[in-house]
Amino acid sequence: MPTIKVESELQYDVRQPTNMLFKIAAAQTDRQQVRNEQLTIDPQVPVETLEVGLEGNTMQRVSVQPCQLTLHYEAEVDAIAQPTDPGNVPQNHVGNLPMEVLPYLNPSRYCESDLLGRFAFEEFGQMQPGLLRVQAICDWVNEHLDYTPGSTGVTSTAADVVLQRTGVCRDYAHLAIALCRGIGVPARYVSGYAAQLQPPDFHGFMEAYLGDQWYFFDPTKLAAVDGLVRIATGRDAADVAFATITGDAGLTSKMVSAVFL
């Protein structure tokens, strides 16, 4: 069971009264246990911790007056390693999927599986269903996209990425998710930390539901699967932004770190 120390610090110039929602804390799940967790905010303001959404993602809500705001988070995470060679775990028939998994078959804002379904079947429909086919999708995404920081924006979708063949981690994940959903595999977006990621930053990856559990995949191949730490889970990146701001505040500095202990 690897232990990963995660840390992040966000600094904002808050120019008017502002409400801020943060998703930067490691999730407490049956696959990762969070220890020695600390969250500090300067200046000190009341912090409300909430669980929201289908997956009960944890977020912190603060309301601040004009100031220079610093938010610092750190924790140690014991993660249950995913099997390195689980074989070709079978794909479930849609009629046998648990109810809570079904929403992750549907198109979403950034993962237009309805538009890409035909393409997905043409590329991957003849392969044996299961984990190896999902891995083949991730391999295809990795091989056909160029990782180029700044090449996409907040409106870029999986369909856009197919055409321009470039993107960053969220785009790789969105495309792989859309292709999985297009062939009937429930898939969802995960935001998190990634041990030894270069350059260090929050990371976007994905999960696919196979057999009777979710499996992590990182189409960028920039991080080892056993070094991935979940923060939040959603249909796509729109559900799991690390900060949502209502008011007037600009990010002036961001530091993210994740290392194996």
N, C-alpha and C positions, 0 to 999 in steps of 0.2 A: 504494500500500500504506500505509494509515494506521498510525501508531504511537500507542499508547495507554499512558500510565503508569497503573498500578494500584497501589493501596496499601490495606492494611487493618491494623487494630490491635484486638485483643481483650484485655480485662482480666477476670480471674476472681478471686473469693474462694474459694480452695481450703480446705475445712474439715477434710478427712481425706484419707488416701492415696487418690489418684485416678488412673485411666487415662483419657487423652484422645486422641481421634482428630480431626485437623483436615483439612478439604478447603478450603483457601483459596488455594493456589498455582495460578497460571495453567498450563493444560495445554500441553505441547509437542506440537504436531501438525503435519500437513502443511499446515494452513491458518493456523497462527499460530506464530511463532517468539518465544521468550522470551529477553530479554537483561537483563543487569545485575540479576539476581535476588538478593534478600537476605532471609533469614529469621532473626530474632533472638528469643530467649526470655530473659526475666528473671523469676526467677533462672535461671542457666544450668543446664540439665539435658540429658542425652543425648536426641537426637532421631533416631528411626528413620524413614526414608522408604520407603514401600511402594507397590507398584502392585497394585491389587485390582479384582475384578469383571470383567464381560464386556468392558468398554472399557479396562481397565487404568488406572483412575483413580488419580492420585497422592494419597497422604495422608501426613501426618506423625503419628507416634505418640510420645507422651511419658507418662511416669509421674512424678507429682509428690507431694511431701509437703505438708502444710498450709502455705500461703503466699499472697501476693498475686502472681498470675501475669500477666505481660504477654507477648503474642505479637504481633510486628510483621512484616509482609510487604510487600515492594514489588518491582516489576519493570517493565520496558518490554516491550511486546508489539507485534511487527510482524504485523498481520493481513492476510491476503489478502482483499480486498473481494469480497463476493458480487455477481454481476451485478445491476445495478439494474433491468434489464428483460429477463429471460431468455426471455420469452414463455411459452407454456403448455407447460412441460416435461411430458412424458407420465407418466402413472401406470403403474407396472409391473404386469403380470399376476402374481398371487401365485406361479404355477408357475415364473416366471422370476427370482424374487428370490434374491439370494445368501443362503446359509445363515445368515450372521451377522446378517442383517437380520430374519429371521423372528420372533425373540422379541419384537420391537417391534410385532407385530400383536396380541399377546395382552393380555387385561385384566390390570391390576395393582392394587395396593392402592388407589391414589388415582384411577385412570383406568379406570372400569368400562365398557369399550367393549361388553361383552356386554349390559349394561343399557341403554346408550344407542344401540346399533346401529340399532334400528328408527327412533328419532328422527332419527339422522344420515341415514338413507336417505330419510326423508320430507322433510327439509329440503334435502338436497344431492344426492340420488341422481339427479336429472334433469339435473344440470349435467355439462358435458363433463369427464371425468376429467383430472387433471393439476394443475400448480402453481396455476393460477387458481382451481381449486376449493378447494384448501387455503387460499389467500388469502381466499376467500369465507368459509370456516369461521372463520378468525381475525377477519375483519371482523364476522361475526355475533356472535362471543363478545365483541368489543370493544363492539359496539352494544347488547348485551342485558345486560351486567353493569355494575354501578357499582363503581368502584374505591374501596374503603372500608377503610383500615387498621384492623385489629382486629376485622373483621366475621366472620372465620373462624378456626378453630383447627387444631391439628395432626391432628385426626381428620376434618376436612372433606374430602369427596371431590368428584369431578366431578359425580356425581349430586346431591349436596347443593347444589352451586353452581347447577345448572340450576334448582332449585326456589327458592332464595333470591335469585338474580340479583344477588349481590354477592360481592366477594372481593378478593384481592390478587394479585400477579404469579403466584405458584405456582398459584392457583386458575384464573386465566385460562389458564395453560399446560396444566394438567391437563384442563380441559374441552376445549380445542382438540385435545389429544392423543387423548382418548377418542373424539371425533367423527371424527378422521382414521382411527383404528384401526377404528372402526365401519363405515367405507366401504372398508376394505381398504388404507389407506395406512399403511405403517410410520411410527411417530412416537415420539419419545423426549424426555425432559426434559433440559434443560441448566441447570446452575447456573453463575453467572459474575458478571463485572463488566460494567457498562454505562456507557459514557462519557456524561457530562453528565446522568446520571439524577438527578431531583429528587423526593423527597429522596434523597441518596446512600445506597446500601445494596447488599448482595448482590442479584442479580436472578435471577429464574427465567424461562426462555423455552423454546422448543422447536425441534426439527428434524423435518423430514419427508423420507423417502427417495423421490426422484423421478428418473426417468431412471437415471443411474448414480452419483448422489451425494446427500449430505444437504444440505438447505437450511435456514438459520435463518429462524424467524418469531418475532415478538414480539407476541402478541395484545393486550398492554396498549397498544401504540403509544407507550410512554413513552420508548423509546430507539431510535435509528437502528440498523438492522441492522449497518452497518459499524462501529459502536461497541461491539458485543458481544464479550466475551472469555470463552472457555470456561474453567471450572475443572474441572467433572466432568460426566459423562453417565450417565443411568440410565433405568430404566423409568418412574420418577416421583421425586418429591422424597425419598421414603424412602431412595433409593440414594445421595443426594448431599448430605446435611446438612453444613453447614460445620463443625459440631462434634458429636461423639458422646462422651458422658461416662459413665463407669462409676465411681461414687464419689459424692462430695459437693462440688460446686463450682457457684457461681452466677456468671453473667455480670454484671459490674458496669458495663462500658463497651464500646461497639463503634463503631469509626470505619471507614468504607469510602469510597474515592475512586477515580474513573477519569476521566481527562481526555485529550483529544487533544493530542499534542505537535506 
